[in-house]
Amino acid sequence: MSDSAHEKKSGFSAVKITIALILVVLAVVFAVLNSGTTTLNLFGLQLALPGWIWLIALLAIGFIAGSLFPWFRGKRRQ
């Protein structure tokens, strides 16, 4: 199997990897710049945590929601 055919079949390409690396770098920069404590008021409950913990929590929630509700994924070709 050629390299380009392997890339198409596995879904990994240089563009996707580059975008993923850029997003990781931006997330790390955001986490470092937002290391101060942030308070969340939700239904009368106050939670005070560093900004980077909120970032990780929201990324995890987004990952779980995306896994549970794959409505916007393209149909897989066989």
Backbone as a chain_set.jsonl record, in Angstrom:
{"seq": "MSDSAHEKKSGFSAVKITIALILVVLAVVFAVLNSGTTTLNLFGLQLALPGWIWLIALLAIGFIAGSLFPWFRGKRRQ", "coords": {"N": [[0.846, -1.167, 0.0], [0.608, 2.184, -0.863], [2.08, 5.25, 0.504], [0.369, 7.518, 0.365], [-2.095, 6.327, -0.049], [-2.286, 4.927, 2.319], [-2.426, 7.063, 4.147], [-4.899, 8.195, 3.423], [-6.624, 6.081, 4.026], [-6.249, 5.624, 6.793], [-6.93, 8.074, 7.823], [-5.25, 9.965, 8.872], [-3.346, 12.794, 8.3], [-0.796, 15.082, 7.235], [-1.736, 17.667, 7.522], [-3.83, 17.475, 9.407], [-2.393, 16.618, 11.655], [-0.698, 18.807, 12.018], [-2.577, 20.854, 12.596], [-3.633, 19.802, 14.964], [-1.356, 19.903, 16.628], [-0.941, 22.681, 16.745], [-3.284, 23.444, 18.093], [-2.856, 22.172, 20.548], [-0.595, 23.539, 21.48], [-1.696, 26.128, 21.716], [-3.608, 25.596, 23.711], [-1.943, 24.959, 25.871], [-0.576, 27.392, 26.211], [-2.77, 29.02, 26.864], [-3.54, 27.792, 29.27], [-1.281, 28.303, 30.886], [-1.294, 31.097, 30.977], [-3.66, 31.535, 32.296], [-3.564, 30.822, 35.037], [-4.5, 31.681, 37.405], [-6.95, 31.718, 40.097], [-10.296, 30.885, 39.39], [-13.722, 31.484, 39.808], [-16.659, 29.597, 39.708], [-20.056, 29.977, 39.555], [-22.733, 28.031, 40.024], [-25.945, 27.048, 40.086], [-26.232, 27.986, 42.725], [-24.025, 26.906, 43.927], [-20.654, 27.421, 44.642], [-17.652, 27.15, 43.016], [-14.227, 27.25, 43.21], [-11.441, 27.163, 41.32], [-8.208, 26.725, 39.72], [-7.651, 28.262, 36.486], [-6.609, 26.523, 34.511], [-7.486, 24.018, 35.293], [-10.22, 24.233, 34.873], [-10.16, 24.429, 32.109], [-9.203, 21.863, 31.34], [-11.315, 20.325, 32.359], [-13.491, 21.254, 30.79], [-12.604, 20.524, 28.233], [-12.615, 17.737, 28.548], [-15.355, 17.299, 28.982], [-16.331, 18.153, 26.494], [-15.1, 16.247, 24.836], [-16.32, 13.875, 25.728], [-19.036, 14.47, 25.181], [-18.875, 14.73, 22.39], [-18.234, 12.119, 21.752], [-20.463, 10.719, 22.602], [-22.562, 11.825, 21.151], [-22.505, 11.644, 18.059], [-23.503, 13.242, 15.886], [-22.651, 15.076, 13.967], [-20.642, 13.947, 12.548], [-19.197, 12.778, 9.552], [-20.608, 10.377, 7.295], [-19.281, 7.132, 7.345], [-17.27, 5.745, 4.848], [-17.235, 2.708, 3.111]], "CA": [[0.0, 0.0, 0.0], [1.443, 3.383, -0.928], [1.952, 6.149, 1.639], [-0.808, 8.372, 0.238], [-3.272, 5.475, 0.161], [-2.331, 4.639, 3.752], [-2.909, 8.272, 4.804], [-6.335, 8.335, 3.166], [-7.355, 5.022, 4.7], [-6.182, 5.784, 8.241], [-7.508, 9.356, 8.183], [-4.216, 10.866, 9.37], [-2.59, 13.511, 7.286], [0.099, 16.095, 7.803], [-2.537, 18.844, 7.866], [-4.525, 17.188, 10.662], [-1.399, 16.583, 12.731], [-0.262, 20.19, 12.231], [-3.661, 21.558, 13.287], [-3.693, 19.275, 16.325], [-0.213, 20.446, 17.373], [-1.211, 24.101, 16.991], [-4.305, 23.519, 19.142], [-2.236, 21.782, 21.812], [0.246, 24.666, 21.905], [-2.604, 27.191, 22.167], [-4.2, 25.183, 24.989], [-0.907, 25.079, 26.902], [-0.382, 28.825, 26.445], [-3.966, 29.476, 27.577], [-3.481, 27.275, 30.639], [-0.225, 29.009, 31.621], [-1.709, 32.481, 31.177], [-4.845, 31.57, 33.144], [-3.291, 29.957, 36.187], [-5.167, 32.244, 38.586], [-8.184, 31.059, 40.537], [-11.536, 31.341, 38.778], [-14.871, 30.973, 40.554], [-17.833, 29.259, 38.926], [-21.301, 29.952, 40.323], [-23.659, 27.169, 39.3], [-27.063, 26.6, 40.916], [-25.963, 28.325, 44.112], [-22.773, 26.282, 44.359], [-19.482, 28.175, 44.193], [-16.447, 26.337, 42.866], [-13.051, 28.061, 42.892], [-10.337, 26.325, 40.858], [-7.359, 27.401, 38.737], [-8.193, 28.276, 35.129], [-6.195, 25.363, 33.715], [-8.34, 22.874, 35.652], [-11.477, 24.434, 34.142], [-9.883, 24.102, 30.712], [-9.166, 20.402, 31.21], [-12.673, 19.825, 32.602], [-14.317, 21.55, 29.62], [-12.145, 19.666, 27.137], [-13.108, 16.38, 28.821], [-16.8, 17.308, 28.731], [-16.5, 18.214, 25.047], [-14.717, 14.954, 24.274], [-17.373, 12.909, 26.066], [-20.228, 14.828, 24.417], [-18.621, 14.383, 21.002], [-18.257, 10.665, 21.607], [-21.826, 10.23, 22.821], [-23.477, 12.376, 20.162], [-21.727, 11.834, 16.822], [-24.422, 13.68, 14.842], [-22.029, 15.887, 12.938], [-19.59, 13.21, 11.861], [-19.562, 12.321, 8.216], [-20.854, 8.936, 7.213], [-18.069, 6.393, 6.996], [-17.313, 5.024, 3.587], [-16.691, 1.354, 3.255]], "C": [[0.897, 1.237, 0.0], [1.174, 4.286, 0.271], [0.688, 6.991, 1.558], [-2.084, 7.554, 0.431], [-3.417, 5.133, 1.635], [-2.856, 5.844, 4.533], [-4.407, 8.435, 4.626], [-7.12, 7.291, 3.939], [-7.361, 5.23, 6.211], [-6.783, 7.106, 8.701], [-6.498, 10.351, 8.732], [-3.516, 11.517, 8.193], [-1.732, 14.553, 7.976], [-0.681, 17.329, 8.238], [-3.238, 18.631, 9.201], [-3.555, 17.191, 11.837], [-0.918, 17.996, 13.049], [-1.319, 20.981, 12.987], [-3.757, 21.092, 14.727], [-2.559, 19.831, 17.176], [-0.405, 21.929, 17.694], [-2.234, 24.256, 18.108], [-3.741, 23.143, 20.508], [-1.372, 22.919, 22.351], [-0.625, 25.807, 22.417], [-3.242, 26.849, 23.51], [-3.19, 25.316, 26.124], [-0.662, 26.549, 27.235], [-1.555, 29.392, 27.232], [-3.921, 29.034, 29.036], [-2.442, 28.015, 31.473], [-0.654, 30.437, 31.932], [-2.901, 32.605, 32.125], [-4.667, 30.648, 34.347], [-3.927, 30.489, 37.468], [-6.46, 31.523, 38.898], [-9.389, 31.719, 39.879], [-12.692, 30.691, 39.521], [-16.03, 30.749, 39.597], [-19.028, 29.211, 39.86], [-22.329, 29.181, 39.514], [-24.703, 26.636, 40.263], [-26.792, 26.834, 42.402], [-24.7, 27.716, 44.686], [-21.611, 27.088, 43.799], [-18.262, 27.258, 44.187], [-15.3, 27.248, 42.445], [-11.883, 27.132, 42.58], [-9.462, 27.138, 39.908], [-7.945, 27.274, 37.323], [-7.817, 27.059, 34.31], [-7.005, 24.123, 34.061], [-9.688, 22.992, 34.955], [-11.293, 24.077, 32.675], [-9.893, 22.591, 30.491], [-10.565, 19.809, 31.385], [-13.569, 20.065, 31.383], [-13.896, 20.739, 28.405], [-12.641, 18.236, 27.312], [-14.608, 16.285, 28.555], [-17.077, 17.345, 27.229], [-16.152, 16.902, 24.37], [-15.802, 13.913, 24.517], [-18.636, 13.195, 25.271], [-20.059, 14.477, 22.941], [-18.642, 12.89, 20.751], [-19.673, 10.106, 21.733], [-22.792, 10.653, 21.723], [-22.753, 12.674, 18.851], [-22.581, 12.308, 15.641], [-23.732, 14.379, 13.694], [-20.864, 15.199, 12.248], [-20.096, 12.807, 10.475], [-19.808, 10.821, 8.225], [-19.585, 8.245, 6.74], [-18.277, 5.64, 5.683], [-16.672, 3.668, 3.772], [-15.934, 0.943, 2.028]], "O": [[1.842, 1.318, 0.784], [0.175, 4.121, 0.971], [0.0, 7.168, 2.564], [-3.05, 8.045, 1.014], [-4.532, 5.056, 2.15], [-3.637, 5.683, 5.47], [-5.111, 8.776, 5.576], [-8.192, 7.598, 4.463], [-8.394, 5.027, 6.848], [-7.117, 7.241, 9.878], [-6.866, 11.486, 9.032], [-3.148, 10.858, 7.221], [-1.923, 14.86, 9.153], [-0.319, 17.97, 9.224], [-3.237, 19.528, 10.044], [-3.876, 17.717, 12.902], [-0.748, 18.345, 14.217], [-0.99, 21.707, 13.925], [-3.946, 21.912, 15.626], [-2.78, 20.195, 18.331], [-0.07, 22.378, 18.79], [-2.07, 25.108, 18.981], [-4.115, 23.74, 21.518], [-1.415, 23.224, 23.542], [-0.318, 26.394, 23.454], [-3.399, 27.727, 24.359], [-3.547, 25.743, 27.222], [-0.552, 26.912, 28.407], [-1.354, 30.163, 28.17], [-4.23, 29.816, 29.935], [-2.689, 28.322, 32.639], [-0.405, 30.935, 33.03], [-3.126, 33.672, 32.696], [-5.517, 29.805, 34.632], [-3.897, 29.82, 38.501], [-6.999, 30.801, 38.059], [-9.491, 32.944, 39.818], [-12.654, 29.499, 39.827], [-16.344, 31.61, 38.775], [-19.014, 28.481, 40.851], [-22.747, 29.624, 38.445], [-24.382, 25.856, 41.159], [-27.09, 25.977, 43.235], [-24.347, 27.995, 45.832], [-21.588, 27.403, 42.609], [-17.893, 26.674, 45.206], [-15.396, 27.941, 41.432], [-11.398, 26.409, 43.449], [-9.919, 28.135, 39.349], [-8.641, 26.308, 37.01], [-8.614, 26.598, 33.494], [-7.194, 23.256, 33.207], [-10.246, 21.994, 34.498], [-12.183, 23.483, 32.066], [-10.525, 22.103, 29.555], [-10.955, 18.901, 30.651], [-14.324, 19.177, 30.986], [-14.746, 20.309, 27.625], [-13.043, 17.593, 26.343], [-15.08, 15.308, 27.973], [-17.965, 16.642, 26.746], [-16.833, 16.486, 23.432], [-16.159, 13.158, 23.612], [-19.25, 12.271, 24.738], [-20.993, 13.982, 22.31], [-19.022, 12.44, 19.669], [-20.034, 9.144, 21.056], [-23.732, 9.925, 21.401], [-22.425, 13.826, 18.568], [-22.404, 11.832, 14.52], [-24.185, 14.284, 12.554], [-20.171, 15.819, 11.442], [-21.281, 12.535, 10.281], [-19.275, 10.094, 9.064], [-18.902, 8.729, 5.838], [-19.303, 5.001, 5.453], [-15.691, 3.515, 4.501], [-15.406, -0.167, 1.971]]}, "num_chains": 1, "name": "protein.A"}
